[in-house]
Amino acid sequence: VQVVESGGGMVQPGGSLTLFCAASGFDFSRYDWSWVRQAAGKGPEWVSSITTGGGTAYYADSVKGRFTVSRDNAKNILYLQMDSLKPEDTALYYCSASGGTIRGQGTQVTVSS
């Protein structure tokens, strides 16, 4: 089982980033997937979830209208398109499934001028 996030980096407020979560070694398509973030010194914060077929997505109020989650089950990849980024979006972002028993190491997003 391997889950690897990528796409993070430093961006100015108002900018955009796309995060990727690549999975291998198990049946990616069986699971609902989530993005979770953790800012320095704070606990984990759920960001977004998407159902197995990708037909339904859920968002935290803090990101609704700015972030879009999607998935490609043929490629075993989960995405998070982040637009209109704010400094408060700065955190380590990781993808998660199966109640958090499947997750990667995360990718750092820093929003700063």
Rosetta constraint file for C-alpha pairs under 8 A:
AtomPair CA 1 CA 23 HARMONIC 7.58 0.50
AtomPair CA 1 CA 24 HARMONIC 5.96 0.50
AtomPair CA 1 CA 25 HARMONIC 4.53 0.50
AtomPair CA 1 CA 26 HARMONIC 5.98 0.50
AtomPair CA 2 CA 23 HARMONIC 5.65 0.50
AtomPair CA 2 CA 24 HARMONIC 5.23 0.50
AtomPair CA 2 CA 25 HARMONIC 6.23 0.50
AtomPair CA 2 CA 104 HARMONIC 7.43 0.50
AtomPair CA 3 CA 21 HARMONIC 6.63 0.50
AtomPair CA 3 CA 22 HARMONIC 5.66 0.50
AtomPair CA 3 CA 23 HARMONIC 4.50 0.50
AtomPair CA 3 CA 24 HARMONIC 6.61 0.50
AtomPair CA 3 CA 95 HARMONIC 8.00 0.50
AtomPair CA 3 CA 102 HARMONIC 7.69 0.50
AtomPair CA 3 CA 103 HARMONIC 6.09 0.50
AtomPair CA 3 CA 104 HARMONIC 4.73 0.50
AtomPair CA 3 CA 105 HARMONIC 7.84 0.50
AtomPair CA 4 CA 21 HARMONIC 5.53 0.50
AtomPair CA 4 CA 22 HARMONIC 5.25 0.50
AtomPair CA 4 CA 23 HARMONIC 6.56 0.50
AtomPair CA 4 CA 104 HARMONIC 5.33 0.50
AtomPair CA 4 CA 105 HARMONIC 6.85 0.50
AtomPair CA 4 CA 106 HARMONIC 7.30 0.50
AtomPair CA 5 CA 19 HARMONIC 7.06 0.50
AtomPair CA 5 CA 20 HARMONIC 5.44 0.50
AtomPair CA 5 CA 21 HARMONIC 4.33 0.50
AtomPair CA 5 CA 22 HARMONIC 6.38 0.50
AtomPair CA 5 CA 94 HARMONIC 6.51 0.50
AtomPair CA 5 CA 95 HARMONIC 7.15 0.50
AtomPair CA 5 CA 104 HARMONIC 6.38 0.50
AtomPair CA 5 CA 105 HARMONIC 7.05 0.50
AtomPair CA 5 CA 106 HARMONIC 5.43 0.50
AtomPair CA 5 CA 107 HARMONIC 5.70 0.50
AtomPair CA 6 CA 19 HARMONIC 5.80 0.50
AtomPair CA 6 CA 20 HARMONIC 5.18 0.50
AtomPair CA 6 CA 21 HARMONIC 6.55 0.50
AtomPair CA 6 CA 106 HARMONIC 7.54 0.50
AtomPair CA 6 CA 107 HARMONIC 5.60 0.50
AtomPair CA 7 CA 17 HARMONIC 7.06 0.50
AtomPair CA 7 CA 18 HARMONIC 5.90 0.50
AtomPair CA 7 CA 19 HARMONIC 4.52 0.50
AtomPair CA 7 CA 20 HARMONIC 5.96 0.50
AtomPair CA 7 CA 107 HARMONIC 6.97 0.50
AtomPair CA 8 CA 17 HARMONIC 7.04 0.50
AtomPair CA 8 CA 18 HARMONIC 7.50 0.50
AtomPair CA 8 CA 19 HARMONIC 6.20 0.50
AtomPair CA 8 CA 107 HARMONIC 5.23 0.50
AtomPair CA 8 CA 108 HARMONIC 5.18 0.50
AtomPair CA 8 CA 109 HARMONIC 4.88 0.50
AtomPair CA 8 CA 110 HARMONIC 7.90 0.50
AtomPair CA 9 CA 17 HARMONIC 7.97 0.50
AtomPair CA 9 CA 107 HARMONIC 7.93 0.50
AtomPair CA 9 CA 108 HARMONIC 6.15 0.50
AtomPair CA 9 CA 109 HARMONIC 5.04 0.50
AtomPair CA 9 CA 110 HARMONIC 6.11 0.50
AtomPair CA 10 CA 109 HARMONIC 6.06 0.50
AtomPair CA 10 CA 110 HARMONIC 4.62 0.50
AtomPair CA 10 CA 111 HARMONIC 5.81 0.50
AtomPair CA 10 CA 112 HARMONIC 7.14 0.50
AtomPair CA 11 CA 15 HARMONIC 6.00 0.50
AtomPair CA 11 CA 16 HARMONIC 7.26 0.50
AtomPair CA 11 CA 17 HARMONIC 7.77 0.50
AtomPair CA 11 CA 109 HARMONIC 7.88 0.50
AtomPair CA 11 CA 110 HARMONIC 6.31 0.50
AtomPair CA 11 CA 111 HARMONIC 5.00 0.50
AtomPair CA 11 CA 112 HARMONIC 6.30 0.50
AtomPair CA 11 CA 113 HARMONIC 7.71 0.50
AtomPair CA 12 CA 85 HARMONIC 7.65 0.50
AtomPair CA 12 CA 111 HARMONIC 5.40 0.50
AtomPair CA 12 CA 112 HARMONIC 5.04 0.50
AtomPair CA 12 CA 113 HARMONIC 5.02 0.50
AtomPair CA 13 CA 84 HARMONIC 6.97 0.50
AtomPair CA 13 CA 85 HARMONIC 5.36 0.50
AtomPair CA 13 CA 86 HARMONIC 5.08 0.50
AtomPair CA 13 CA 87 HARMONIC 6.35 0.50
AtomPair CA 13 CA 111 HARMONIC 5.77 0.50
AtomPair CA 13 CA 112 HARMONIC 6.04 0.50
AtomPair CA 13 CA 113 HARMONIC 6.44 0.50
AtomPair CA 14 CA 83 HARMONIC 7.01 0.50
AtomPair CA 14 CA 84 HARMONIC 4.15 0.50
AtomPair CA 14 CA 85 HARMONIC 4.85 0.50
AtomPair CA 14 CA 86 HARMONIC 6.42 0.50
AtomPair CA 15 CA 83 HARMONIC 6.15 0.50
AtomPair CA 15 CA 84 HARMONIC 5.49 0.50
AtomPair CA 15 CA 85 HARMONIC 5.46 0.50
AtomPair CA 16 CA 81 HARMONIC 7.52 0.50
AtomPair CA 16 CA 82 HARMONIC 5.40 0.50
AtomPair CA 16 CA 83 HARMONIC 4.38 0.50
AtomPair CA 16 CA 84 HARMONIC 6.24 0.50
AtomPair CA 16 CA 85 HARMONIC 6.20 0.50
AtomPair CA 17 CA 81 HARMONIC 6.19 0.50
AtomPair CA 17 CA 82 HARMONIC 5.23 0.50
AtomPair CA 17 CA 83 HARMONIC 6.71 0.50
AtomPair CA 18 CA 79 HARMONIC 6.88 0.50
AtomPair CA 18 CA 80 HARMONIC 5.57 0.50
AtomPair CA 18 CA 81 HARMONIC 4.44 0.50
AtomPair CA 18 CA 82 HARMONIC 5.92 0.50
AtomPair CA 19 CA 79 HARMONIC 5.55 0.50
AtomPair CA 19 CA 80 HARMONIC 4.96 0.50
AtomPair CA 19 CA 81 HARMONIC 6.44 0.50
AtomPair CA 19 CA 82 HARMONIC 7.85 0.50
AtomPair CA 20 CA 77 HARMONIC 6.70 0.50
AtomPair CA 20 CA 78 HARMONIC 5.80 0.50
AtomPair CA 20 CA 79 HARMONIC 4.75 0.50
AtomPair CA 20 CA 80 HARMONIC 6.62 0.50
AtomPair CA 21 CA 77 HARMONIC 5.47 0.50
AtomPair CA 21 CA 78 HARMONIC 4.88 0.50
AtomPair CA 21 CA 79 HARMONIC 6.31 0.50
AtomPair CA 21 CA 94 HARMONIC 7.90 0.50
AtomPair CA 21 CA 95 HARMONIC 6.36 0.50
AtomPair CA 22 CA 76 HARMONIC 6.06 0.50
AtomPair CA 22 CA 77 HARMONIC 4.65 0.50
AtomPair CA 22 CA 78 HARMONIC 6.59 0.50
AtomPair CA 23 CA 28 HARMONIC 6.49 0.50
AtomPair CA 23 CA 76 HARMONIC 5.57 0.50
AtomPair CA 23 CA 77 HARMONIC 6.36 0.50
AtomPair CA 24 CA 28 HARMONIC 7.38 0.50
AtomPair CA 24 CA 76 HARMONIC 7.12 0.50
AtomPair CA 27 CA 31 HARMONIC 7.90 0.50
AtomPair CA 28 CA 73 HARMONIC 6.80 0.50
AtomPair CA 28 CA 76 HARMONIC 5.70 0.50
AtomPair CA 29 CA 52 HARMONIC 5.85 0.50
AtomPair CA 29 CA 53 HARMONIC 7.38 0.50
AtomPair CA 29 CA 73 HARMONIC 5.42 0.50
AtomPair CA 29 CA 76 HARMONIC 7.20 0.50
AtomPair CA 30 CA 52 HARMONIC 6.09 0.50
AtomPair CA 31 CA 51 HARMONIC 7.33 0.50
AtomPair CA 31 CA 52 HARMONIC 5.39 0.50
AtomPair CA 31 CA 97 HARMONIC 6.31 0.50
AtomPair CA 31 CA 98 HARMONIC 6.74 0.50
AtomPair CA 32 CA 49 HARMONIC 7.04 0.50
AtomPair CA 32 CA 50 HARMONIC 5.70 0.50
AtomPair CA 32 CA 51 HARMONIC 4.48 0.50
AtomPair CA 32 CA 52 HARMONIC 4.77 0.50
AtomPair CA 32 CA 97 HARMONIC 6.26 0.50
AtomPair CA 32 CA 98 HARMONIC 7.51 0.50
AtomPair CA 33 CA 49 HARMONIC 5.54 0.50
AtomPair CA 33 CA 50 HARMONIC 5.48 0.50
AtomPair CA 33 CA 51 HARMONIC 6.69 0.50
AtomPair CA 33 CA 52 HARMONIC 7.44 0.50
AtomPair CA 33 CA 78 HARMONIC 7.74 0.50
AtomPair CA 33 CA 95 HARMONIC 6.96 0.50
AtomPair CA 33 CA 96 HARMONIC 5.80 0.50
AtomPair CA 33 CA 97 HARMONIC 4.91 0.50
AtomPair CA 33 CA 98 HARMONIC 7.89 0.50
AtomPair CA 34 CA 46 HARMONIC 7.57 0.50
AtomPair CA 34 CA 47 HARMONIC 7.35 0.50
AtomPair CA 34 CA 48 HARMONIC 5.47 0.50
AtomPair CA 34 CA 49 HARMONIC 4.06 0.50
AtomPair CA 34 CA 50 HARMONIC 6.39 0.50
AtomPair CA 34 CA 95 HARMONIC 5.58 0.50
AtomPair CA 34 CA 96 HARMONIC 5.16 0.50
AtomPair CA 34 CA 97 HARMONIC 6.31 0.50
AtomPair CA 35 CA 46 HARMONIC 6.49 0.50
AtomPair CA 35 CA 47 HARMONIC 5.43 0.50
AtomPair CA 35 CA 48 HARMONIC 5.24 0.50
AtomPair CA 35 CA 49 HARMONIC 6.35 0.50
AtomPair CA 35 CA 80 HARMONIC 7.77 0.50
AtomPair CA 35 CA 93 HARMONIC 6.81 0.50
AtomPair CA 35 CA 94 HARMONIC 5.73 0.50
AtomPair CA 35 CA 95 HARMONIC 4.51 0.50
AtomPair CA 35 CA 96 HARMONIC 6.23 0.50
AtomPair CA 36 CA 44 HARMONIC 6.55 0.50
AtomPair CA 36 CA 45 HARMONIC 5.62 0.50
AtomPair CA 36 CA 46 HARMONIC 4.47 0.50
AtomPair CA 36 CA 47 HARMONIC 5.17 0.50
AtomPair CA 36 CA 48 HARMONIC 7.12 0.50
AtomPair CA 36 CA 93 HARMONIC 5.75 0.50
AtomPair CA 36 CA 94 HARMONIC 5.45 0.50
AtomPair CA 36 CA 95 HARMONIC 6.19 0.50
AtomPair CA 36 CA 96 HARMONIC 7.17 0.50
AtomPair CA 37 CA 44 HARMONIC 5.65 0.50
AtomPair CA 37 CA 45 HARMONIC 5.26 0.50
AtomPair CA 37 CA 46 HARMONIC 6.45 0.50
AtomPair CA 37 CA 47 HARMONIC 6.70 0.50
AtomPair CA 37 CA 91 HARMONIC 5.79 0.50
AtomPair CA 37 CA 92 HARMONIC 5.36 0.50
AtomPair CA 37 CA 93 HARMONIC 4.26 0.50
AtomPair CA 37 CA 94 HARMONIC 6.20 0.50
AtomPair CA 38 CA 42 HARMONIC 6.32 0.50
AtomPair CA 38 CA 43 HARMONIC 5.91 0.50
AtomPair CA 38 CA 44 HARMONIC 4.51 0.50
AtomPair CA 38 CA 45 HARMONIC 5.99 0.50
AtomPair CA 38 CA 91 HARMONIC 5.18 0.50
AtomPair CA 38 CA 92 HARMONIC 5.21 0.50
AtomPair CA 38 CA 93 HARMONIC 6.58 0.50
AtomPair CA 39 CA 43 HARMONIC 7.22 0.50
AtomPair CA 39 CA 44 HARMONIC 7.50 0.50
AtomPair CA 39 CA 90 HARMONIC 6.41 0.50
AtomPair CA 39 CA 91 HARMONIC 4.10 0.50
AtomPair CA 39 CA 92 HARMONIC 6.19 0.50
AtomPair CA 40 CA 91 HARMONIC 6.74 0.50
AtomPair CA 46 CA 60 HARMONIC 6.86 0.50
AtomPair CA 47 CA 59 HARMONIC 5.90 0.50
AtomPair CA 47 CA 60 HARMONIC 5.22 0.50
AtomPair CA 47 CA 63 HARMONIC 7.04 0.50
AtomPair CA 48 CA 57 HARMONIC 7.14 0.50
AtomPair CA 48 CA 58 HARMONIC 5.35 0.50
AtomPair CA 48 CA 59 HARMONIC 4.38 0.50
AtomPair CA 48 CA 60 HARMONIC 6.17 0.50
AtomPair CA 48 CA 69 HARMONIC 6.86 0.50
AtomPair CA 49 CA 57 HARMONIC 5.59 0.50
AtomPair CA 49 CA 58 HARMONIC 5.14 0.50
AtomPair CA 49 CA 59 HARMONIC 6.71 0.50
AtomPair CA 49 CA 69 HARMONIC 7.25 0.50
AtomPair CA 50 CA 54 HARMONIC 5.74 0.50
AtomPair CA 50 CA 55 HARMONIC 7.49 0.50
AtomPair CA 50 CA 56 HARMONIC 5.76 0.50
AtomPair CA 50 CA 57 HARMONIC 4.36 0.50
AtomPair CA 50 CA 58 HARMONIC 6.43 0.50
AtomPair CA 50 CA 69 HARMONIC 6.83 0.50
AtomPair CA 50 CA 70 HARMONIC 7.04 0.50
AtomPair CA 50 CA 71 HARMONIC 7.94 0.50
AtomPair CA 51 CA 55 HARMONIC 6.37 0.50
AtomPair CA 51 CA 56 HARMONIC 5.55 0.50
AtomPair CA 51 CA 57 HARMONIC 6.55 0.50
AtomPair CA 53 CA 73 HARMONIC 7.86 0.50
AtomPair CA 54 CA 70 HARMONIC 6.47 0.50
AtomPair CA 54 CA 71 HARMONIC 6.24 0.50
AtomPair CA 57 CA 69 HARMONIC 6.87 0.50
AtomPair CA 59 CA 63 HARMONIC 6.52 0.50
AtomPair CA 59 CA 64 HARMONIC 5.52 0.50
AtomPair CA 59 CA 67 HARMONIC 7.97 0.50
AtomPair CA 60 CA 64 HARMONIC 6.05 0.50
AtomPair CA 63 CA 67 HARMONIC 5.68 0.50
AtomPair CA 66 CA 82 HARMONIC 6.14 0.50
AtomPair CA 66 CA 83 HARMONIC 5.15 0.50
AtomPair CA 66 CA 84 HARMONIC 6.05 0.50
AtomPair CA 66 CA 85 HARMONIC 7.66 0.50
AtomPair CA 67 CA 80 HARMONIC 6.73 0.50
AtomPair CA 67 CA 81 HARMONIC 5.49 0.50
AtomPair CA 67 CA 82 HARMONIC 4.48 0.50
AtomPair CA 67 CA 83 HARMONIC 6.01 0.50
AtomPair CA 68 CA 80 HARMONIC 5.68 0.50
AtomPair CA 68 CA 81 HARMONIC 5.02 0.50
AtomPair CA 68 CA 82 HARMONIC 6.60 0.50
AtomPair CA 69 CA 78 HARMONIC 7.54 0.50
AtomPair CA 69 CA 79 HARMONIC 5.65 0.50
AtomPair CA 69 CA 80 HARMONIC 4.59 0.50
AtomPair CA 69 CA 81 HARMONIC 6.36 0.50
AtomPair CA 70 CA 78 HARMONIC 6.03 0.50
AtomPair CA 70 CA 79 HARMONIC 5.19 0.50
AtomPair CA 70 CA 80 HARMONIC 6.57 0.50
AtomPair CA 71 CA 76 HARMONIC 7.63 0.50
AtomPair CA 71 CA 77 HARMONIC 5.75 0.50
AtomPair CA 71 CA 78 HARMONIC 4.34 0.50
AtomPair CA 71 CA 79 HARMONIC 5.81 0.50
AtomPair CA 72 CA 76 HARMONIC 5.88 0.50
AtomPair CA 72 CA 77 HARMONIC 5.33 0.50
AtomPair CA 72 CA 78 HARMONIC 6.46 0.50
AtomPair CA 73 CA 77 HARMONIC 6.57 0.50
AtomPair CA 78 CA 95 HARMONIC 7.97 0.50
AtomPair CA 85 CA 89 HARMONIC 6.49 0.50
AtomPair CA 85 CA 111 HARMONIC 6.76 0.50
AtomPair CA 86 CA 90 HARMONIC 7.61 0.50
AtomPair CA 86 CA 111 HARMONIC 6.12 0.50
AtomPair CA 86 CA 112 HARMONIC 7.99 0.50
AtomPair CA 87 CA 110 HARMONIC 7.33 0.50
AtomPair CA 87 CA 111 HARMONIC 4.69 0.50
AtomPair CA 87 CA 112 HARMONIC 5.80 0.50
AtomPair CA 88 CA 111 HARMONIC 7.56 0.50
AtomPair CA 89 CA 109 HARMONIC 7.51 0.50
AtomPair CA 89 CA 110 HARMONIC 7.43 0.50
AtomPair CA 89 CA 111 HARMONIC 6.70 0.50
AtomPair CA 90 CA 108 HARMONIC 7.76 0.50
AtomPair CA 90 CA 109 HARMONIC 5.35 0.50
AtomPair CA 90 CA 110 HARMONIC 4.54 0.50
AtomPair CA 90 CA 111 HARMONIC 5.46 0.50
AtomPair CA 91 CA 108 HARMONIC 6.01 0.50
AtomPair CA 91 CA 109 HARMONIC 5.51 0.50
AtomPair CA 91 CA 110 HARMONIC 6.62 0.50
AtomPair CA 92 CA 106 HARMONIC 5.90 0.50
AtomPair CA 92 CA 107 HARMONIC 5.54 0.50
AtomPair CA 92 CA 108 HARMONIC 4.37 0.50
AtomPair CA 92 CA 109 HARMONIC 6.11 0.50
AtomPair CA 93 CA 106 HARMONIC 5.16 0.50
AtomPair CA 93 CA 107 HARMONIC 5.33 0.50
AtomPair CA 93 CA 108 HARMONIC 6.14 0.50
AtomPair CA 93 CA 109 HARMONIC 7.04 0.50
AtomPair CA 94 CA 103 HARMONIC 6.90 0.50
AtomPair CA 94 CA 104 HARMONIC 5.99 0.50
AtomPair CA 94 CA 105 HARMONIC 6.50 0.50
AtomPair CA 94 CA 106 HARMONIC 4.12 0.50
AtomPair CA 94 CA 107 HARMONIC 6.43 0.50
AtomPair CA 95 CA 103 HARMONIC 5.62 0.50
AtomPair CA 95 CA 104 HARMONIC 6.20 0.50
AtomPair CA 95 CA 106 HARMONIC 7.19 0.50
AtomPair CA 96 CA 100 HARMONIC 5.28 0.50
AtomPair CA 96 CA 101 HARMONIC 7.45 0.50
AtomPair CA 96 CA 102 HARMONIC 5.58 0.50
AtomPair CA 96 CA 103 HARMONIC 4.37 0.50
AtomPair CA 96 CA 104 HARMONIC 7.11 0.50
AtomPair CA 97 CA 101 HARMONIC 6.55 0.50
AtomPair CA 97 CA 102 HARMONIC 5.09 0.50
AtomPair CA 97 CA 103 HARMONIC 6.46 0.50
AtomPair CA 98 CA 102 HARMONIC 5.98 0.50
